[in-house]
Amino acid sequence: MNVPFGTIPVIKFVVPSVLTFLLQHQSLLNQSPYWTRAAGTRDARAVSKGWLWTVLITYACGILGAIIGIYTRMLIPNLQNPALALGSVLTIIPVPLAALVMCGLIAATMSTCDIYLVSGINQLVRDVAQYFFKIEDTKRLLNWARWGTCIYGLLAVVFAITWTRGLGLLFAFGTAIGAPLVIFYLDSWLLKIGNGKGALATVVASLGTVLYWEILTANYKQVHTLWLVFPIALVTLVVVSVLTGGRPKPSTKGPLSELGVQVLLALRLGYNTGAKITGILAPYMKNNGVQASQIHEEIQKLEAMGYLERESPRLVRQLFFKLTDKGKEAADQRLSEEDRVALDAHGIDAGTLKLLKELSRTHTPLGIDYLAEKLKIYSLQLVAMIENLTEMGLAKSTGFVRLRVQATEKGKQVVA
């Protein structure tokens, strides 16, 4: 497209181009570091808000980087290598500003390294060690993670010192891993086709594509790897999954398990999402060695058996559940009298009512650690209770690093 002072590439599949810039950032936004952070949040609502801010900040910084590059071209018209633009512009701007830029580079590098270290170890421990060695003990997994972090970190340092080309190839490897993740999310949110064999084949196909297209050859200079690896990953997942029988269906046979009963009770008490159910069942999980993945598998089984149903088969609402009449009847049979009275009178369970009474005794916000110690409640369990109270307008929470909560006037009236 011809414009004043030059032309704009309308359709271009190599870097730099607007289309590849958008696709590349979308790939980065779906990589494991963001989901590792999301899994550790204390407020489920923070996940969607945090990811939205990540999108806005990432694209804004990318656009600003392009503008700085254009400005550098004007200041240094004889610049031969675009990769030297940042270093060159630092030599002509004021020293204090250059120092701030270097601080930002170092901080961003450290942040990227630590989250990739954490997410990499998380995947190795959860997806490799736990899967192949069938480890269920949480303390043993934690020890694996600690030693893995030390070894993984040292290897990364040696890798960085000895291989100068490593950074470029590291980004290529990130592309190979990021593409299947985006396809898996697409499948879990919309398609509902993929299975384990299809997922494994997708990772192999993605790694093979990047290995050939970007490392063994220079084909990426004609068409950027992102434009090739995404379609290949999607086709591989669909074809292999369909040929191997599609997504396996949970069994509907057998009696209701004790874990199933606990899930139904959590739903009966008002904890209607996977995150809330996992949080409120934290004591049961610790005492019985239950992992979060087992709870989600049990939810699928309960759905197949007709005890619960999802609010929607796709998108975000598939993570919200409600009891069927069959499920409510089964839960009521195990519901304690104390919880039954509290639900009938206030719409919240007895434990949450006790928490609300504690919050109503003071006008100042109370910290999570204080409440957990005072009421002898696990922090995860406490967060689930607080989230329910907040959604009902009975409490409000403030802070991020130090989450604090207090009762609203409506909440105080409930326990008055």
N, C-alpha and C positions, 0 to 999 in steps of 0.2 A: 504494500500500500504506500503510495507516494504521499509524503507530507512535507511541509516546509522544512528545509535544512536536511533532508534525507529520506530514508524509507523505513517502514516497519514490517518485519516478517509476520504475515498473517497466520500461516501454517508452517511450523517448523518443528522438527522432532529431535533436534539436537540442542545441547547447551551452548550458548545462552538462547533461550526463547521463553516467551511468556507462558506458553502452554506447558512446557516441561518444568518450568519454575513452579507452577501451580500443582502439577502432578507430583513433583518431587517433595514439596512441602506436605502435601496430603499423605504421602507415604510416611514421612517422618512423624507426622502427628498420630499415626496408628502403630508406632513401634512399641516394644515392650516397656521402655522406661515410664511412659505415661500410665500404662495399666498397672505397673508395679506401684507407682505412687497412688493410683486410685484405690488399689486393694488395701492400702494402709490408712485411708482416711477415716475419721471418726464421725463423719456426717455424710450420708449417702447423697444429699443434695449438693454437696461440694463437688462431687464428681462431674456432673454435667456443667456446672458453672466454671469449674477449673478448666475443663477441656475447651469450653468456649473461649475463655480468656487466652488459653494456649494458642488456639487458632488465630485470634486477633493479633496477639503479640508476635507470633512467629511470622505471619504474613507482613505485618507492619515493619518488623526488623529486616525482612528480606527485601522489601521495597526500598527502605532507607539505604540498605547496602548497595542496591543498584544505583540509587541517586548519588551516593558518595562516589561510586565508580565513575559515573558520568562527569562529576565535578572534578575528579582527579585527572581524567582525560583532558579536560580543559586546562588545568593547571600545568600538566606535564604532557604536552602534545606528542613528544617524541618517545613516549614509553613503549618499549618493544614487547614486553611480556605482561599481560594483564594481571598475572599472579603476583607481580611486584607492586601493584598499585597501592596497597595499604602501607607497605614499608616505605615507599617513595613519598607518600603524602605526609608521613610522620616526620620526615626530615625538613618539611617546610612550614609546618604549623607550629604555634607556640609550644614550648617545652612542657608547661603544665597540662595543656590539653593532650599532648602526645602521651604523657605519663598516665592520664586518666584512661586513654584508649588502651594502653598496655595492661593496666589493671583490669579493665573489662575483659580483655582477651584471656588473661590468666584465670580470672574468676570463672569465665564461661567454660574454659578448658577443664578446670578442676571439677566444676559442677557436672559437666558431661561425663568425665571419667568416673566419678563416684556413682552416678546413677546407673551407668552401663555396667559397672562392677557389681552393684547390688542386683540389678535385673539379670545379669548374666549368671551369677551364682544361684539366684532364685530358680532360673530355668534349668540349670544343671542339676540342682538338688531335687527339685520337684518333678521335672519331666524326665530326668535320666536316672539319678540314683534311687529315688523313691519308686519309680516304675519298675526298674530292672531288679532291684534288691528287695522290693516289697517291704519297705520300711514304714512302719506306722507310728513308732514312738516319737513324740515331738522333741524330746531332749536329744535323742540320737540325731534327728534331722538338723537340729540347731548346731550340734557339734560338727556335722558334715559341712554346714554352711560356714562356720567359723574357720575351719581349716581350709576349706575351698576358697574363701575370700583371701586368705594369706597367700596361698599358692597361685591363685588366679592373678592377684595383684602383682606379685613378683614376676610372673611370666609376662605380664603386660609391660612392665618396666623394661625387662630384657628385650622384648620385642621392639619397643620404641627406640631403644638405644642402638640396636644392631641392624635394623632394617629401615633405611631412610625412605623407601617407597611404601612403607607400611600404611601410611595414613590414607593414601589414595585407594589402596586395595581394601583397607578397612571400610571405607565408604561403599565400595563395591559389594563387600560381604554384607553390609547393612542393608543394601538394596535387595540382596538375595533373601535375607531373613524377613525384611519388612513387607515384601510383596505377598508372601503366603499369609502373613498376619492380617493384612487388609482383606484378602479373599476369605479368610476364616470368619472375620467379623461380618462381612457381607453375607456369608452363608448362614451364620447363626442368627442374624437379624432378619433376613428376608428369604433366602432360598430353602433352607432346612433340608439339604440334600447330603452334605458331607458326612463321611464316617472316618474312623481311624486310619484305615488303609489309604483312603483318598487323601487325607491330610499328610501322611508320610510321603506319598508319591508326589504331592504338591511341593513339599520342601525339597525333595531330591531334584525335581524338575527345575525349580527356581534356582537352586545352587548350580546345577549344570548349565543353565542358560547364562547366568552371570559369569561363570568360569570361562565359557567359550566366547561369549560376546564381548566381554570387557577385559579379561585377563589374558587369554590365549591369543586373541585377535584384537584388531583395532576397529571392529565394526561399529562400536559405540560412537565413533566420530561421524558416521553417516546417519545412524538412528540411535537415539539414546536408549540405554538398556531398559529404562522404565517402561517405554512404549511396547517392549517385547515381553518382558517378564510377567506383567500383570495378566495379559490375555492367556499366556501359557499356563500360569498358575490356576486361573479360573477354569480353563478347559480341562486341565489335569484333574482338579478336584471333582468336577462334575462327572467326567467320563469314568474315572476309576471308582468313584463312590457308587455310581449306577451299576457298573459291571460287577461289583462285589456285593450287591444286595442293598445298597443304600444305608441310611441311618438305622442302627438296630433299635428295635422297640423293646421297652422294659417289660418284664414278665408281670402278668396279672394274676398269677397263681400264688397260693400260699397264704398263711395268716398275716395279719397286721403285725409288723415288728415293733419292738419297743422304741426304736428310733422313729418309726412312722408315727407312733402315738405321740411322742414328744413334739414332732413337727405339727401335728394336728392341734395339739394343745396350744402351741405358740400362735398358730393362726386364730384359734378361738379366743385368745387373749388380745388379739388385735395387731399382731406382728405379721404384716401381710407381704413382705418382700424377702428375697433370699438373704439380703444383708441383715435385716432385722431378725430373721429366724436364727441365723448363725450367731448373732450377738446375744439374743436372749437365752440361747441354749449353750452359752459358753461354759457354765459349770458342768452340765451334762457331758459336753464334749471332752473336757479335761478329765473328768472322773472315769469316762468310759473309752478314752483313747480314740475319739471320733474326729475325723478330719472334715473340713468344710466340703470337700468334693463328695464325701459320702452323704452329706445332707442334701446336696443338689441331686444326687442319684436317687435318693429316697423320695424327693419331691416328684421326680419324673415317674417313679413307680406308683406313688399315691395318685398322681394324675391319671395314669393308665387304669388304676383300680377303681376310679370314680369317686375318690374321697375329696379331691380338690380340683379346681380348674383355674386356668390362667385368664387374666382379664382380656388378653388378646393373643393370638398365636404368633404374632410377629412384632418387631420393633420393641420399644422400651416397655410397653405394657405387658409383655410376656413375662417380665420379672415380677409382676404383681399377681398375687394369688388370693383366692377366696374359697371357702369351704362349700361343698355341696351339702344337700340335706343329709346324705349318707355320712359325710365327714363330720358334720356338726353333731350328729347323733353319737358317733364314735368318740368324739372329743368330750361331749357332755358326760359320758360314762366315767371318764377319768378326771373330770374337773373337780378341784377341791371346793369344799363348801365356802371357804374364805374367799376364793376367787369368784365364785358364783355370786355371792352377796355383793362384792365390790363392783362386778360388771353390771349387775342389775341396778345398783344404786347410782354409780358414777360413770359407767362405760369404760372403766380401766380396771386392770387386775389389782390384787391386793398389794403386791410388791411395788407397783408404780404409784398406788395410792399412798403408801408409806413414804415414798420418795417425795411426793407432792406435799405431804404434811411437813416434812423436814424443810423443804424450800419455802414454805409459807410462814415459817417461824422467824424469818429474817427479811429485811428489806434490801440486803446487799447480795450480789451474786456469789454463789458458792462454786468452788473448783471441783473438777472431776475427782482428783485424788482425795480431797477431803471427804467427799460424799461416799466414795468407794470404801474408805477406811471406816467412816462413821456407821454406814449401813451394812458393812460386810458384804458388798456386792462386787462382782467382777467388773472391771472398767468397760469391757465390751457389752456386757449385759446392761450396765448403767446407761451407756450411749444409746442403746436401742430404746430404753424407757424414755430417755430425754427426747429422742426424736419423735416418739409417739405423742408425748405431752406438748411438744412444740407444734406439731401438725394440728392438734386439737385446740390450740390457742391457750393452753393452760400453763405454759412456761415459755420462756425465751432464752436463747443462748447467745453469748457474745465471745469474741476472742477467737484466735486460731491456734497459736502455739499453746496457750493456756486457756482451754475452753472453760467458760464459767456459765452458770445457769441460775435463773431465778424464776419464781412463780409470778404469773400475771395476776391482775385483779380477778379475772375470771377463774383462775386456778385457786386463788385464795377463797373465793366464794364456794367452790366445790367442797373444800374441807372445813369450812366454817361450821 
